[in-house]
Amino acid sequence: MTKYDFNKKTGTFSDIKQKLTFFLSAANDCVLMRSPDPSRPPYVARIESIEAGGARGSNVKVRVRWYYRPEESIGGRRQFHGAKEVFLSDHYDVQSADTIEDKCFVHSFRNYTKLDAVGAEDFFCRFEYKSATGSFVPDRIAVFCKCEMPYNPDDLMIQCEECSDWYHPACIGMTIKEAKKLEHFFCEACSPQNGKKTGNPNNTSGETEEKVESKRRKR
């Protein structure tokens, strides 16, 4: 892999040729772009095209499609939004290539839940976002637990061995520490009345989208 002399403080390459080589290879990739406010995290964007202008291509512009963080959306961040979740918006823009800080990876929800480790450069997307109206595509997704909330991959959930529904420990009066010690678990509907024993589950998530898709309730 070629190493480029990229200065993260100034957002520039030492050589125009290096800059063009980097950006030409980055078309359709995702990048972190420097915010004008140094107290804010970098913006996440997908490069749609590269426009080189000026003498010898010195003024490189990139056309990007922005990813919005939940707190940048009209509805704001909600309980089920993951810390690394972003929404692919319909907001396009042209920016100077010098504002790019680094490459990043925006995974599908399915692939994100299968990562062995999540790095600073890893994000996931499960919604497209209409920036003018604040609406989402899809507008209905599977929900879980007694609280009927969509799945947040940052949260521990435990699965009933009888009905296969998933629950947040707090929603069933249990601490995370207690949940992690479980060997078997039957939810309230599947336990005493049905002669089942409420134990403690091996199934503490780590959950994949296949399980998300198996849920009955939508909203």
Sequence and secondary structure as in RCSB ss.txt:
>XXXX:A:sequence
MTKYDFNKKTGTFSDIKQKLTFFLSAANDCVLMRSPDPSRPPYVARIESIEAGGARGSNVKVRVRWYYRPEESIG
GRRQFHGAKEVFLSDHYDVQSADTIEDKCFVHSFRNYTKLDAVGAEDFFCRFEYKSATGSFVPDRIAVFCKCEMP
YNPDDLMIQCEECSDWYHPACIGMTIKEAKKLEHFFCEACSPQNGKKTGNPNNTSGETEEKVESKRRKR
>XXXX:A:secstr
     EETTTTEES HHHHHHHHHHTTT EEEE  SSTTS  EEEEEEEEEEESGGG EEEEEEEEEE GGGSTT
   TT  TTB EEEEEEEEEEGGGEEEEEEEEEHHHHHT SS  TTEEEE  EEETTTTEEESS  B BTTTTB 
  TTS  EE TTT  EE GGGGT  HHHHHT S    TTTSGGGT      S B    HHHHHT S B 
